[in-house]
Amino acid sequence: MKPAKVVILGAGYGGVVTAIRLQKLIRSGEMTVTLVNKHDYHYMTTHLHMPAAGTDHHENARVAIRDLIDERKIHFVKSTVQQILPADKKVVLTDDTLSYDYLVVGLGSETETFGIPGLREHAMSIHSINSVRFIRQHTQYMFAKYKMNPQHKEYLTFVIGGAGFTGTEFVGELADRIPVLCRTYDVDPALVQIINVEASPTALPPGLPNDLVEYGMEVMRRKGVQYKLSTAIQACEADGVRLGDGQFIRAGTIIWSGGVRGNALLQQAGFDVQRGRVKVDDYLRSWQYPDVFITGDCSIVMSPEGTPYPANAQIAVQQGYNTARNLLYTLRGKPLRPFAYDYKGTVASLGRGEAVGTLKVKKVKGKFAALIKKMIDARYLFLIGGIPLIWKKMIFKQKMSTRNSHVRS
């Protein structure tokens, strides 16, 4: 009997965890596993806000895929997916076509613009290693540009659309970075504005208790962050944003973190989608194509209350575990195990030494919450790469810290 051909598209949280679990559990000759990703690294989206603001190096947000997989068990292909053909059980890549018996789709998300004019053309978003490099360099460029054109104070205005998880964590880091940039470029900190615009009546990740939201917003305000809540961005232009109340804010930097949608390839392939995401069955399979498992931002998993769970790293990791197990159970003729999301809580960083969140039902804030946030990040590194990966990241951070201290002195 020929080994089953399993193809995994995307090395995000769901895809990479599926691959890592399979390589630990598959038997000889049971299946061939091919992991396809357009980069040769896995990056942690929950860490991107720091290199985007310039408070950490982007290398700390990524891990080489070959450091995570056993190439005797997982075949890695660096390529871009052009088309998914579920009826033919094929995937078209830039330079090849792969056939499969079982497909795992974890292609991640795309920016959701909600049809706001000019957003795609004039706003930046935090969605990849290259995007955060660009944002960091652009921020520094705005300070240098202001020094050459001091009459343009709008160069020092930063508008961040969306005050959810990504927006809040980026704003906290940016507020910590601004004093350093002001000293570097001899700029009066009073001239810098950070404005966080949010269409809903409250900031910070949804679901946090009101007292933690108030605590988090007060921390941000002390750092100089301004909030415009219950206010939508109506249009984005080259030199600023127009709000729903008619106000126009001139700004040199516009960052959009107001929402994401699933990968467009799923809709193009004929899957039934809602905002680019596919509603999956109890085993994370497509209702239309039971040989296709869908994870992460591409999937919609319903809660017992009948509402979709939010797409985040926590659920994607758990989906990876479940998908790997059910692939093996399928081949071994065992009953599949339904996916049951185990919500462990959420912690949002507010910048250096500050965070807020909940662990199950326990509230955490301040320095303790910031420590918990670091422990969550370390736990994920251990999950995918063990102690050697944690040690490697610690050594790199120490080298960068030493180098930066020499530069400042």
C-alpha positions as CSV (number, residue, x, y, z in Angstrom):
1,M,0.0,0.0,0.0
2,K,1.4,3.4,-1.0
3,P,2.0,6.0,1.7
4,A,-0.8,8.7,1.8
5,K,0.3,12.0,0.4
6,V,-0.3,14.9,2.8
7,V,0.4,18.5,1.7
8,I,0.4,21.4,4.3
9,L,0.0,24.9,2.8
10,G,1.5,27.6,5.0
11,A,3.9,27.5,7.9
12,G,1.9,29.7,10.3
13,Y,0.9,28.5,13.7
14,G,-1.6,25.8,12.5
15,G,0.6,24.5,9.7
16,V,3.9,24.3,11.5
17,V,2.4,22.7,14.5
18,T,0.6,20.1,12.3
19,A,3.9,19.3,10.6
20,I,5.9,19.1,13.9
21,R,3.3,16.8,15.5
22,L,3.1,14.5,12.4
23,Q,6.9,14.1,12.3
24,K,6.8,12.9,15.9
25,L,3.9,10.4,15.4
26,I,4.0,9.0,11.9
27,R,5.1,5.4,11.3
28,S,7.5,4.4,8.6
29,G,5.8,4.2,5.2
30,E,2.5,5.6,6.6
31,M,2.5,8.9,4.8
32,T,4.6,11.5,3.0
33,V,4.3,15.0,4.2
34,T,5.1,18.1,2.2
35,L,5.1,21.5,3.8
36,V,4.8,24.5,1.4
37,N,5.6,28.0,2.5
38,K,6.7,31.1,0.5
39,H,9.4,31.9,3.1
40,D,12.0,29.6,4.5
41,Y,11.0,30.7,8.0
42,H,8.1,30.6,10.4
43,Y,7.2,33.9,12.0
44,M,5.3,34.6,15.1
45,T,2.6,37.2,14.3
46,T,2.0,37.8,18.1
47,H,5.6,39.2,18.3
48,L,5.6,41.5,15.2
49,H,4.4,44.6,17.0
50,M,7.8,44.9,18.7
51,P,10.1,45.0,15.6
52,A,7.5,47.2,13.8
53,A,7.9,49.8,16.6
54,G,11.7,49.3,16.7
55,T,11.8,47.9,20.3
56,D,13.1,44.5,19.2
57,H,14.9,42.9,16.3
58,H,12.8,41.1,13.7
59,E,15.0,38.0,14.0
60,N,13.4,37.4,17.4
61,A,10.0,37.0,15.6
62,R,11.1,34.3,13.2
63,V,12.5,30.8,13.2
64,A,14.1,29.0,10.2
65,I,11.8,26.1,9.1
66,R,14.7,23.8,8.8
67,D,15.5,24.3,12.5
68,L,12.0,22.9,13.3
69,I,11.4,20.0,10.9
70,D,13.1,16.6,10.5
71,E,13.8,16.6,6.7
72,R,13.8,12.8,6.7
73,K,10.1,13.0,7.6
74,I,8.9,16.4,6.3
75,H,9.7,17.6,2.8
76,F,9.9,21.4,2.8
77,V,9.1,23.3,-0.4
78,K,9.8,27.0,-0.6
79,S,7.2,28.3,-3.1
80,T,4.1,30.4,-3.4
81,V,0.7,28.8,-3.8
82,Q,-1.0,30.0,-7.0
83,Q,-4.2,27.9,-7.0
84,I,-5.9,25.2,-5.0
85,L,-7.9,22.6,-7.1
86,P,-9.9,20.6,-4.5
87,A,-11.9,18.7,-7.1
88,D,-8.7,17.4,-8.7
89,K,-6.8,17.1,-5.4
90,K,-4.0,19.3,-6.7
91,V,-2.2,22.4,-5.6
92,V,-0.6,24.7,-8.2
93,L,2.7,26.4,-7.0
94,T,4.8,29.0,-8.8
95,D,7.0,26.3,-10.3
96,D,5.3,23.0,-9.7
97,T,2.0,21.2,-9.2
98,L,1.5,18.9,-6.2
99,S,-1.1,16.2,-5.9
100,Y,-2.4,15.1,-2.5
101,D,-4.6,12.6,-0.7
102,Y,-5.1,15.0,2.2
103,L,-4.6,18.7,2.3
104,V,-4.1,21.1,5.3
105,V,-4.7,24.7,4.5
106,G,-3.1,27.2,6.9
107,L,-2.3,30.1,4.6
108,G,-3.0,32.8,7.1
109,S,-4.9,36.1,6.7
110,E,-5.0,39.2,4.5
111,T,-5.8,42.7,5.5
112,E,-9.5,43.5,5.8
113,T,-10.1,47.1,4.5
114,F,-13.9,47.1,4.9
115,G,-14.0,49.0,1.7
116,I,-12.5,52.1,3.2
117,P,-11.2,54.3,0.3
118,G,-7.5,54.7,0.1
119,L,-6.6,52.3,2.9
120,R,-4.8,49.8,0.8
121,E,-2.9,52.5,-1.0
122,H,-1.9,54.7,1.9
123,A,-1.8,52.7,5.1
124,M,0.7,50.2,6.3
125,S,-0.2,47.0,8.2
126,I,1.6,44.7,10.6
127,H,1.4,41.3,8.8
128,S,4.8,40.0,7.9
129,I,8.6,40.3,8.6
130,N,9.0,42.5,5.6
131,S,6.1,44.8,6.6
132,V,7.5,45.4,10.1
133,R,10.9,46.2,8.6
134,F,9.3,48.8,6.4
135,I,7.3,50.3,9.3
136,R,10.4,50.6,11.5
137,Q,12.4,52.3,8.7
138,H,9.5,54.6,7.8
139,T,9.1,55.7,11.4
140,Q,12.8,56.7,11.5
141,Y,12.5,58.4,8.1
142,M,9.6,60.6,9.4
143,F,11.8,61.9,12.2
144,A,14.7,62.6,9.8
145,K,12.2,64.2,7.3
146,Y,10.8,66.5,10.0
147,K,14.3,67.7,10.9
148,M,14.7,68.7,7.2
149,N,11.2,70.3,7.0
150,P,10.3,71.5,10.6
151,Q,7.3,73.3,9.3
152,H,5.6,70.0,8.6
153,K,4.7,68.9,12.2
154,E,2.3,66.3,10.7
155,Y,5.4,64.2,9.9
156,L,5.5,63.4,13.7
157,T,1.8,62.4,13.9
158,F,1.1,58.6,13.9
159,V,-2.4,57.4,13.4
160,I,-3.2,53.8,14.2
161,G,-6.5,52.5,13.0
162,G,-7.9,49.8,15.3
163,A,-7.4,49.4,19.1
164,G,-7.8,45.7,19.3
165,F,-4.9,43.2,20.1
166,T,-2.4,44.2,17.4
167,G,-3.2,47.9,17.5
168,T,-2.9,48.1,21.3
169,E,0.4,46.1,21.5
170,F,1.9,48.2,18.7
171,V,0.9,51.5,20.2
172,G,2.4,50.5,23.5
173,E,5.7,49.7,21.9
174,L,5.7,52.8,19.7
175,A,5.1,55.0,22.7
176,D,8.2,53.4,24.4
177,R,10.2,54.0,21.2
178,I,9.3,57.6,20.7
179,P,11.6,59.0,23.5
180,V,14.6,57.2,22.0
181,L,13.9,58.6,18.5
182,C,13.4,62.1,19.9
183,R,16.8,61.9,21.6
184,T,18.4,60.5,18.4
185,Y,17.0,63.2,16.1
186,D,16.9,66.1,18.6
187,V,13.1,66.4,18.5
188,D,10.9,67.9,21.2
189,P,8.7,64.9,22.4
190,A,5.8,67.3,22.8
191,L,5.6,67.6,19.0
192,V,4.9,63.8,18.6
193,Q,1.3,62.6,18.5
194,I,0.2,59.0,18.7
195,I,-3.5,58.7,17.9
196,N,-5.4,55.4,18.2
197,V,-8.7,55.5,16.3
198,E,-11.3,52.8,17.1
199,A,-14.8,52.4,15.7
200,S,-16.1,50.6,18.8
201,P,-16.7,52.4,22.1
202,T,-13.8,50.8,23.9
203,A,-10.1,50.1,23.3
204,L,-8.0,47.0,24.0
205,P,-8.8,43.4,23.0
206,P,-12.5,42.6,23.1
207,G,-13.7,40.5,26.1
208,L,-11.4,42.1,28.7
209,P,-13.2,43.2,31.9
210,N,-14.0,46.9,32.1
211,D,-11.6,47.6,35.0
212,L,-8.6,46.1,33.0
213,V,-9.6,48.1,29.9
214,E,-9.6,51.3,32.0
215,Y,-6.3,50.3,33.5
216,G,-4.8,49.7,30.1
217,M,-6.0,52.9,28.6
218,E,-4.7,54.9,31.6
219,V,-1.2,53.3,31.1
220,M,-1.3,54.3,27.4
221,R,-2.5,57.8,28.1
222,R,0.4,58.3,30.6
223,K,2.7,57.4,27.7
224,G,1.1,60.1,25.6
225,V,-1.4,58.0,23.5
226,Q,-4.6,59.8,22.4
227,Y,-7.8,57.8,21.8
228,K,-10.6,58.5,19.4
229,L,-13.2,55.9,20.3
230,S,-16.6,55.3,18.7
231,T,-15.0,56.9,15.6
232,A,-14.6,55.2,12.3
233,I,-12.0,56.0,9.6
234,Q,-14.0,57.1,6.6
235,A,-11.2,57.5,4.1
236,C,-7.4,57.3,4.0
237,E,-5.4,59.8,2.0
238,A,-1.7,60.3,1.2
239,D,-1.4,63.0,3.9
240,G,-3.8,61.7,6.6
241,V,-7.2,60.2,7.5
242,R,-10.7,61.5,7.3
243,L,-12.9,60.4,10.2
244,G,-16.6,59.6,10.3
245,D,-17.3,62.9,12.2
246,G,-15.8,64.9,9.3
247,Q,-12.4,65.6,11.0
248,F,-9.3,65.3,9.0
249,I,-6.1,64.3,10.8
250,R,-2.9,65.2,8.9
251,A,-0.3,62.4,9.5
252,G,3.0,61.2,8.2
253,T,2.3,57.6,9.3
254,I,-0.9,55.6,9.1
255,I,-1.0,52.0,10.4
256,W,-4.1,49.9,9.9
257,S,-4.8,47.1,12.4
258,G,-8.6,47.1,12.2
259,G,-9.2,43.6,10.9
260,V,-8.2,40.6,8.8
261,R,-9.9,38.2,6.5
262,G,-9.0,34.7,5.3
263,N,-6.7,34.0,2.3
264,A,-8.3,34.8,-1.1
265,L,-7.2,31.5,-2.6
266,L,-9.9,29.7,-0.7
267,Q,-12.7,31.7,-2.3
268,Q,-11.0,31.4,-5.7
269,A,-10.9,27.6,-5.2
270,G,-14.7,27.5,-4.8
271,F,-14.9,27.0,-1.0
272,D,-17.9,28.5,0.7
273,V,-16.4,31.5,2.6
274,Q,-17.3,34.2,5.0
275,R,-14.8,37.1,4.8
276,G,-12.4,34.7,3.2
277,R,-12.7,32.1,6.0
278,V,-14.2,28.6,5.7
279,K,-16.7,27.2,8.2
280,V,-15.3,23.7,9.1
281,D,-16.9,20.6,10.6
282,D,-16.2,19.2,14.1
283,Y,-12.9,17.7,12.9
284,L,-11.7,20.9,11.2
285,R,-12.5,19.6,7.7
286,S,-14.2,21.4,4.8
287,W,-17.9,20.5,4.6
288,Q,-17.5,20.4,0.8
289,Y,-14.2,18.4,0.7
290,P,-13.7,16.1,3.7
291,D,-10.1,15.5,2.6
292,V,-9.2,19.1,3.2
293,F,-8.4,20.3,6.8
294,I,-8.4,24.1,7.4
295,T,-6.7,25.8,10.3
296,G,-5.9,29.2,11.7
297,D,-7.2,32.4,10.1
298,C,-8.6,30.5,7.2
299,S,-11.1,28.6,9.3
300,I,-14.3,29.4,11.2
301,V,-14.8,27.3,14.3
302,M,-18.1,27.7,16.1
303,S,-18.4,27.8,19.9
304,P,-21.1,25.9,21.8
305,E,-23.1,29.2,21.9
306,G,-23.2,29.3,18.1
307,T,-20.7,32.2,17.7
308,P,-17.4,31.9,15.9
309,Y,-14.3,31.8,18.0
310,P,-11.8,34.7,17.3
311,A,-8.9,33.8,15.0
312,N,-5.7,33.9,17.1
313,A,-2.5,32.0,17.7
314,Q,-3.9,30.1,20.6
315,I,-6.7,28.4,18.7
316,A,-4.4,27.8,15.6
317,V,-1.9,25.9,17.7
318,Q,-4.6,23.7,19.2
319,Q,-6.0,23.2,15.7
320,G,-2.5,22.0,14.6
321,Y,-2.5,19.3,17.3
322,N,-6.0,18.2,16.4
323,T,-5.4,18.1,12.7
324,A,-2.2,16.0,13.0
325,R,-4.0,13.6,15.3
326,N,-7.1,13.2,13.0
327,L,-4.9,12.7,9.9
328,L,-3.3,9.8,11.7
329,Y,-6.6,8.5,12.9
330,T,-8.0,8.7,9.4
331,L,-5.2,6.5,8.0
332,R,-5.3,4.1,10.9
333,G,-9.1,3.6,10.8
334,K,-9.8,5.1,14.2
335,P,-12.7,7.4,15.1
336,L,-11.8,11.1,14.6
337,R,-11.6,13.3,17.6
338,P,-13.7,16.5,17.5
339,F,-11.9,19.8,18.0
340,A,-12.6,21.3,21.4
341,Y,-11.1,24.8,22.0
342,D,-9.5,25.1,25.4
343,Y,-9.4,28.8,26.1
344,K,-6.5,29.5,28.4
345,G,-6.9,33.3,28.6
346,T,-5.3,36.2,26.8
347,V,-2.7,38.7,27.8
348,A,-2.0,42.0,25.8
349,S,1.2,43.8,26.1
350,L,1.1,47.6,26.8
351,G,4.7,48.2,26.2
352,R,7.8,47.8,28.4
353,G,6.9,46.1,31.7
354,E,3.2,46.5,31.4
355,A,0.4,44.2,30.3
356,V,-3.2,43.3,31.0
357,G,-5.2,40.1,30.6
358,T,-7.0,37.1,31.9
359,L,-5.9,33.6,32.7
360,K,-9.1,31.6,32.5
361,V,-11.1,33.8,34.9
362,K,-8.2,35.3,36.8
363,K,-7.3,39.0,36.1
364,V,-3.7,40.0,35.7
365,K,-2.1,43.4,35.1
366,G,1.1,45.4,35.4
367,K,4.5,43.8,35.7
368,F,3.1,40.4,36.6
369,A,1.0,40.3,33.5
370,A,4.1,41.4,31.4
371,L,6.0,38.4,33.0
372,I,3.1,36.1,32.1
373,K,3.3,37.4,28.5
374,K,7.0,36.5,28.3
375,M,6.2,33.0,29.7
376,I,3.5,32.5,27.0
377,D,6.0,33.4,24.3
378,A,8.7,31.1,25.8
379,R,6.2,28.2,26.1
380,Y,5.4,28.5,22.3
381,L,9.1,28.4,21.5
382,F,9.5,25.3,23.6
383,L,6.5,23.7,22.0
384,I,7.9,24.0,18.4
385,G,11.7,23.9,19.1
386,G,12.3,22.8,22.7
387,I,15.0,24.2,25.0
388,P,17.6,24.6,22.2
389,L,15.3,27.2,20.4
390,I,14.7,29.1,23.6
391,W,18.4,29.2,24.3
392,K,19.2,30.3,20.8
393,K,16.7,33.2,21.1
394,M,18.1,34.2,24.5
395,I,21.7,34.3,23.2
396,F,20.6,36.4,20.2
397,K,18.8,38.9,22.5
398,Q,21.8,39.2,24.7
399,K,24.1,39.9,21.7
400,M,21.7,42.6,20.4
401,S,21.4,44.1,23.9
402,T,25.2,44.3,24.2
403,R,25.5,45.8,20.8
404,N,22.9,48.4,21.4
405,S,24.5,49.4,24.7
406,H,27.8,50.0,22.9
407,V,26.0,52.1,20.3
408,R,24.3,54.3,23.0
409,S,27.6,54.8,24.8
